[in-house]
């Protein structure tokens, strides 16, 4: 059994880490509290540098112009990004491939997928509703057919990140005529500015993220805006959750925790025994993460692993950050060190994309019903 990452993945992670240390860490003081982006000019400059250094869209499949590094590549790149409090910029820096659009129509790929990969357009993921959080199958936003070529959307979404600045939204709605098949959930591409599509408000949070409440009122969407099969988008939502729970949240949490732990050691405030124990836990979580990413790249079913990785990595990352903050005392509580920013921004990870309590339920159900093996390495030969 070979535990080594492919050389191209290791190289990509090392180059991104060098970029982070050189270009992003020095800019951390420029990021105002309770905001998660820098000026458009600074973002554009970072994107140009990433492109120039060959670090753009590395995890995108080769068929769409990327390097095809997949889940392993995403994890390596985002673990490196975790070493800066500017990790909230990750979605703007080519490390979040629009995987839901890989199965889009050719016209949708031309208008949405390819411009998104190039960094010319950005989308938002709109699933959660006021009465449907971790249970994605409980959404109620209605999508009624209007003739043969349109659907009319009515309902509300909440906690949609970046809805205020996205060019389009990936909106999950219920198509009543298909309610008996695939839970009747359909995925729609809705462009910003479509009549009836309204960002009602942004919700202030303890971190820099300001998710939005979005309302759809008689919002007419062309049937050409349907992604995939009508009434059968629940599987697409599960695919996105698997990506989020493996390759988006956990590597950033582990990278941030590793940076804080190293800072505690460098400043001589880390109790030796406790620091070694935390090192051991980080190593275990990292092995779990990259094993899950490897399985995802082999097109294996990783729902079980995704729930385990999200639970282990996001809670451990916050615990390490909190302990290092405590070691520094009043200085750790202040804004001159990265811990308070990390803690506020990353505290949403154990909640977003399904709470850790729901992940624990998924893992337990999978084991009790025989959906997943007790031996997590089964099939890894």
C-alpha positions as CSV (number, residue, x, y, z in Angstrom):
1,X,0.0,0.0,0.0
2,X,1.5,3.3,-1.1
3,X,0.5,6.4,1.0
4,X,2.5,8.9,-1.1
5,X,0.6,11.6,-2.9
6,X,1.2,11.8,-6.6
7,X,4.2,14.1,-7.3
8,X,2.2,16.6,-9.2
9,X,-0.2,17.0,-6.3
10,X,2.7,17.4,-3.8
11,X,4.3,20.0,-6.2
12,X,1.1,21.9,-6.5
13,X,0.6,22.0,-2.8
14,X,4.1,23.2,-2.2
15,X,3.9,25.9,-4.8
16,X,0.6,27.2,-3.4
17,X,2.0,27.2,0.1
18,X,5.0,29.3,-1.2
19,X,2.5,31.7,-2.9
20,X,0.5,32.0,0.3
21,X,3.5,32.8,2.4
22,X,4.9,35.3,-0.1
23,X,1.7,37.1,-1.4
24,X,-1.2,36.5,1.0
25,X,0.1,36.4,4.6
26,X,1.7,39.9,4.2
27,X,-1.8,41.2,3.2
28,X,-3.7,39.8,6.2
29,X,-3.8,43.1,8.0
30,X,-5.6,44.6,4.9
31,X,-8.6,42.5,5.5
32,X,-11.1,44.4,7.7
33,X,-12.8,42.5,10.6
34,X,-16.2,41.0,9.6
35,X,-15.5,41.1,5.9
36,X,-14.2,38.3,3.8
37,X,-12.8,39.9,0.7
38,X,-10.2,42.5,-0.4
39,X,-10.6,45.2,-3.0
40,X,-11.4,44.0,-6.6
41,X,-8.0,45.4,-7.7
42,X,-6.1,43.2,-5.1
43,X,-8.1,40.1,-6.0
44,X,-7.4,40.7,-9.7
45,X,-3.7,41.0,-8.9
46,X,-3.7,37.8,-7.0
47,X,-5.5,36.0,-9.8
48,X,-3.0,37.3,-12.4
49,X,-0.2,36.0,-10.3
50,X,-1.8,32.6,-9.8
51,X,-2.2,32.3,-13.5
52,X,1.3,33.4,-14.2
53,X,2.7,30.8,-11.8
54,X,0.5,28.0,-13.2
55,X,-1.6,27.7,-10.1
56,X,-5.0,28.4,-11.6
57,X,-7.7,25.7,-11.9
58,X,-5.4,22.8,-11.2
59,X,-8.2,20.6,-9.9
60,X,-10.4,21.2,-13.0
61,X,-10.6,18.2,-15.4
62,X,-8.3,18.4,-18.4
63,X,-11.3,18.3,-20.7
64,X,-12.2,21.8,-19.5
65,X,-8.7,23.2,-19.5
66,X,-7.4,22.3,-16.1
67,X,-4.6,20.0,-14.8
68,X,-7.0,17.3,-13.7
69,X,-5.7,17.0,-10.1
70,X,-9.1,16.2,-8.8
71,X,-10.0,15.9,-5.1
72,X,-6.4,15.2,-4.1
73,X,-5.4,18.4,-5.8
74,X,-8.2,20.4,-4.3
75,X,-7.2,19.2,-0.8
76,X,-3.5,20.0,-1.3
77,X,-4.3,23.5,-2.7
78,X,-6.8,24.3,0.0
79,X,-4.7,23.0,2.9
80,X,-2.0,25.4,1.7
81,X,-4.6,28.2,1.6
82,X,-5.5,27.4,5.2
83,X,-2.1,28.8,6.2
84,X,-3.5,32.4,5.8
85,X,-6.5,34.1,7.3
86,X,-7.3,35.2,3.7
87,X,-8.5,31.6,3.1
88,X,-12.0,33.1,2.8
89,X,-10.8,34.2,-0.7
90,X,-10.4,30.6,-1.8
91,X,-13.5,30.5,-4.0
92,X,-12.1,33.5,-6.0
93,X,-8.7,31.9,-6.5
94,X,-9.6,28.9,-8.7
95,X,-9.6,26.2,-6.0
96,X,-13.4,25.5,-6.1
97,X,-14.2,23.8,-9.4
98,X,-17.9,24.2,-10.4
99,X,-18.5,20.4,-10.2
100,X,-22.3,20.7,-10.5
101,X,-21.9,22.1,-14.0
102,X,-19.7,19.3,-15.3
103,X,-22.9,17.5,-16.4
104,X,-24.5,20.6,-17.8
105,X,-25.7,21.0,-21.4
106,X,-23.2,22.2,-24.0
107,X,-24.9,25.6,-24.1
108,X,-24.8,25.8,-20.3
109,X,-21.1,24.9,-20.3
110,X,-20.5,27.6,-22.8
111,X,-22.4,30.3,-20.9
112,X,-21.6,29.3,-17.3
113,X,-19.1,26.5,-16.8
114,X,-16.2,27.7,-18.9
115,X,-16.5,31.4,-17.9
116,X,-16.5,30.2,-14.2
117,X,-13.4,28.1,-14.7
118,X,-11.7,31.1,-16.3
119,X,-12.7,33.3,-13.3
120,X,-14.9,35.5,-15.4
121,X,-18.2,34.5,-13.7
122,X,-19.1,33.3,-10.3
123,X,-22.1,31.4,-9.0
124,X,-23.7,30.7,-5.6
125,X,-25.2,27.5,-4.3
126,X,-28.8,28.0,-3.1
127,X,-30.3,25.1,-1.3
128,X,-31.0,25.8,2.4
129,X,-34.5,27.2,3.2
130,X,-36.0,28.7,6.4
131,X,-37.6,25.3,7.2
132,X,-35.1,23.0,5.5
133,X,-31.5,23.0,6.7
134,X,-29.5,19.9,7.1
135,X,-32.4,17.8,5.5
136,X,-32.0,18.8,1.9
137,X,-34.9,16.6,0.9
138,X,-37.3,18.8,2.8
139,X,-37.0,21.9,0.6
140,X,-40.3,23.5,-0.6
141,X,-39.4,26.2,-3.2
142,X,-41.8,25.4,-6.0
143,X,-40.9,25.2,-9.6
144,X,-44.1,25.0,-11.6
145,X,-44.0,24.4,-15.4
146,X,-45.3,27.4,-17.5
147,X,-45.9,26.0,-20.9
148,X,-43.2,23.9,-22.5
149,X,-40.3,26.3,-22.2
150,X,-40.3,27.9,-18.8
151,X,-40.7,27.2,-15.1
152,X,-41.9,29.6,-12.4
153,X,-40.1,29.6,-9.1
154,X,-41.7,30.7,-5.9
155,X,-40.3,30.5,-2.4
156,X,-37.3,31.5,-0.3
157,X,-33.7,30.4,0.4
158,X,-31.6,31.4,3.3
159,X,-27.9,31.4,4.2
160,X,-26.9,31.5,0.6
161,X,-23.3,32.5,0.6
162,X,-22.2,35.2,-1.9
163,X,-25.6,35.6,-3.4
164,X,-25.1,39.4,-3.4
165,X,-22.1,39.2,-5.7
166,X,-22.7,36.1,-7.8
167,X,-23.5,36.3,-11.5
168,X,-25.8,33.4,-11.3
169,X,-27.4,31.0,-8.7
170,X,-27.7,27.3,-8.7
171,X,-31.2,26.9,-7.2
172,X,-32.8,23.7,-6.1
173,X,-36.6,23.6,-6.4
174,X,-39.4,21.1,-6.3
175,X,-41.1,20.2,-9.6
176,X,-44.5,18.9,-8.4
177,X,-45.1,16.7,-11.5
178,X,-42.0,14.7,-10.6
179,X,-42.5,14.6,-6.8
180,X,-42.7,10.8,-6.9
181,X,-39.3,10.4,-8.6
182,X,-36.0,11.4,-7.1
183,X,-37.8,13.5,-4.5
184,X,-39.0,15.8,-7.2
185,X,-36.0,18.1,-6.8
186,X,-34.7,20.0,-9.9
187,X,-31.6,22.2,-10.3
188,X,-32.0,25.5,-12.1
189,X,-29.5,28.1,-13.3
190,X,-30.9,31.5,-12.5
191,X,-29.0,34.6,-13.7
192,X,-28.6,37.6,-11.4
193,X,-31.1,40.2,-12.6
194,X,-33.8,37.8,-13.6
195,X,-37.2,39.4,-12.7
196,X,-38.5,37.9,-9.5
197,X,-35.0,36.9,-8.2
198,X,-34.3,39.1,-5.2
199,X,-31.5,39.2,-2.6
200,X,-33.6,40.3,0.3
201,X,-30.9,40.9,2.9
202,X,-27.5,39.9,4.0
203,X,-27.2,38.2,7.4
204,X,-24.4,39.5,9.7
205,X,-22.4,36.7,11.3
206,X,-19.6,36.3,13.9
207,X,-17.1,35.9,11.0
208,X,-16.5,37.6,7.7
209,X,-19.1,35.6,5.8
210,X,-22.4,37.5,5.2
211,X,-24.8,34.9,3.7
212,X,-28.0,36.1,2.1
213,X,-31.8,35.5,2.2
214,X,-33.0,35.1,-1.3
215,X,-36.6,35.3,-2.5
216,X,-38.2,34.0,-5.7
217,X,-41.5,35.6,-6.7
218,X,-43.0,34.4,-9.9
219,X,-39.5,34.1,-11.3
220,X,-39.6,32.7,-14.8
221,X,-36.7,30.5,-15.7
222,X,-36.2,29.0,-19.2
223,X,-36.4,25.2,-19.4
224,X,-32.9,25.5,-20.9
225,X,-31.8,26.5,-17.4
226,X,-32.5,23.1,-16.0
227,X,-29.2,21.3,-15.0
228,X,-29.4,17.5,-15.5
229,X,-32.7,15.6,-15.3
230,X,-35.9,17.3,-14.2
231,X,-36.9,16.0,-10.8
232,X,-33.7,14.1,-10.1
233,X,-31.3,16.7,-8.7
234,X,-31.1,15.3,-5.2
235,X,-28.1,13.2,-6.3
236,X,-26.4,16.4,-7.6
237,X,-26.9,18.0,-4.2
238,X,-25.3,14.9,-2.6
239,X,-22.4,15.2,-5.0
240,X,-21.8,18.8,-4.0
241,X,-22.0,17.9,-0.3
242,X,-19.4,15.2,-0.8
243,X,-17.1,17.7,-2.4
244,X,-17.7,20.3,0.3
245,X,-17.3,17.9,3.2
246,X,-14.1,16.4,1.8
247,X,-12.2,19.0,-0.3
248,X,-13.5,22.4,0.6
249,X,-13.9,22.7,4.4
250,X,-11.6,20.1,6.0
251,X,-8.2,21.0,4.3
252,X,-8.6,24.6,5.2
253,X,-9.4,23.8,8.8
254,X,-6.3,21.5,9.0
255,X,-4.0,24.0,7.3
256,X,-5.2,26.8,9.7
257,X,-4.7,24.5,12.7
258,X,-1.2,23.5,11.6
259,X,-0.2,27.2,11.1
260,X,-1.5,28.1,14.6
261,X,0.3,25.2,16.2
262,X,3.6,26.1,14.5
263,X,3.2,29.7,15.7
264,X,2.7,28.5,19.3
265,X,5.9,26.5,19.0
266,X,7.9,29.3,17.4
267,X,6.9,31.7,20.1
268,X,7.7,29.2,22.9
269,X,4.2,29.1,24.4
270,X,3.2,25.6,23.4
271,X,3.2,23.0,26.2
272,X,5.4,20.2,24.8
273,X,3.1,17.2,25.6
274,X,-0.1,18.9,24.6
275,X,1.4,20.1,21.3
276,X,2.6,16.6,20.4
277,X,-0.8,15.2,21.1
278,X,-2.4,17.8,18.8
279,X,0.2,17.0,16.2
280,X,-0.8,13.3,16.4
281,X,-4.5,14.2,16.0
282,X,-3.8,16.4,13.0
283,X,-1.8,13.7,11.3
284,X,-4.6,11.2,11.8
285,X,-7.2,13.6,10.4
286,X,-5.0,14.4,7.4
287,X,-4.6,10.8,6.6
288,X,-8.4,10.4,6.8
289,X,-8.8,13.4,4.5
290,X,-6.5,12.3,1.8
291,X,-7.8,8.7,1.9
292,X,-11.3,10.0,1.3
293,X,-10.1,12.3,-1.5
294,X,-8.3,9.4,-3.1
295,X,-11.5,7.3,-3.1
296,X,-13.4,10.2,-4.6
297,X,-10.9,10.4,-7.4
298,X,-11.5,6.7,-8.0
299,X,-15.2,7.4,-8.4
300,X,-16.0,5.4,-5.3
301,X,-19.0,6.1,-3.1
302,X,-17.6,8.5,-0.5
303,X,-20.7,9.7,1.4
304,X,-19.6,7.8,4.5
305,X,-16.1,9.1,4.4
306,X,-17.2,12.6,3.6
307,X,-19.3,12.7,6.8
308,X,-16.4,11.3,8.9
309,X,-13.8,13.7,7.4
310,X,-16.0,16.8,7.9
311,X,-16.7,15.9,11.5
312,X,-13.2,15.0,12.4
313,X,-11.3,17.8,10.6
314,X,-13.6,20.8,11.2
315,X,-14.0,20.1,15.0
316,X,-10.3,19.3,15.4
317,X,-9.2,22.4,13.5
318,X,-11.3,24.7,15.8
319,X,-10.1,22.9,18.9
320,X,-6.4,23.3,18.0
321,X,-7.0,27.0,17.1
322,X,-8.8,27.6,20.4
323,X,-6.0,25.8,22.4
324,X,-3.2,27.9,20.7
325,X,-5.3,31.1,21.4
326,X,-5.4,30.0,25.1
327,X,-1.6,29.5,25.2
328,X,-1.0,33.0,24.1
329,X,-3.5,34.5,26.6
330,X,-4.6,38.1,26.0
331,X,-2.3,38.3,22.9
332,X,-4.1,35.3,21.4
333,X,-7.5,37.1,22.0
334,X,-6.3,40.2,20.1
335,X,-6.2,40.8,16.4
336,X,-2.4,41.0,16.0
337,X,-2.3,37.2,15.9
338,X,-4.3,35.0,13.5
339,X,-6.2,32.9,16.0
340,X,-9.2,35.1,16.7
341,X,-9.9,35.7,12.9
342,X,-9.5,32.0,12.2
343,X,-11.8,31.0,15.0
344,X,-14.6,33.4,14.0
345,X,-14.4,32.6,10.2
346,X,-14.0,28.8,10.5
347,X,-16.6,28.4,13.3
348,X,-19.2,28.0,10.5
349,X,-17.6,24.8,9.1
350,X,-19.1,22.5,11.7
351,X,-22.5,24.0,10.7
352,X,-22.4,24.6,6.9
353,X,-23.1,21.8,4.4
354,X,-24.7,19.7,7.1
355,X,-24.0,20.0,10.8
356,X,-21.5,17.7,12.5
357,X,-24.5,16.2,14.4
358,X,-26.1,15.2,11.1
359,X,-22.8,13.8,9.9
360,X,-22.5,11.6,13.0
361,X,-26.1,10.4,12.3
362,X,-25.1,9.6,8.7
363,X,-22.1,7.6,9.8
364,X,-24.0,5.7,12.5
365,X,-26.9,4.9,10.1
366,X,-24.5,3.7,7.4
367,X,-22.8,1.3,9.8
368,X,-26.0,0.0,11.4
369,X,-27.7,-0.6,8.1
370,X,-24.7,-2.0,6.3
371,X,-24.3,0.9,3.8
372,X,-20.7,1.3,4.7
373,X,-18.0,-1.2,5.9
374,X,-16.6,-1.2,9.4
375,X,-13.2,-1.4,7.8
376,X,-12.7,2.0,6.2
377,X,-9.9,0.7,4.0
378,X,-12.1,-1.8,2.3
379,X,-11.7,-1.5,-1.4
380,X,-8.5,0.5,-1.1
381,X,-6.2,-2.3,-2.3
